[in-house]
């Protein structure tokens, strides 16, 4: 009985991982579908969360505050809070720089264009270096507390979402299903072998 459990559990686990990857595939396809929709012009009456992963254009006043989010060897993403018509702020990613800027930027009225991202990004194991203005994760609550403003959880990214590849999940799902099948075949062969030995 123990041998059966030891063979059946890994098989079920591998099969479950395959279905999980199919679920991720469906999720990624929906993201790509939203990203391919026409650009939506957002007004203060719209709920930003309804436009997650959509190309949008939104009017606002871009502040002179710049937050530097670590982007690996490429340097830093530069994000600034933008005041919206409803009185709330939203972070806007203005691109990547190799090192932090020292000159102060101007407050400007803009129409920002990009892809809206409302899923949040918080890693409990990485601590932001607020004093050095170096951020490793984006927490709207933490940034709001630091800046003393009310931030929307959505972030407008002007670049960085063009690398989503749903087909990778299909490849992973096929791999997990194949491993599950191989494990099942091994189990069946073992059963036949044991029965032959008994006879």
Helices and strands as residue ranges (DSSP letters): H 2-35, E 40-42, G 48-51, E 55-62, E 67-70, G 72-74, E 76-83, E 89-97, E 108-117, E 134-135, H 140-147, E 151-157, H 167-198
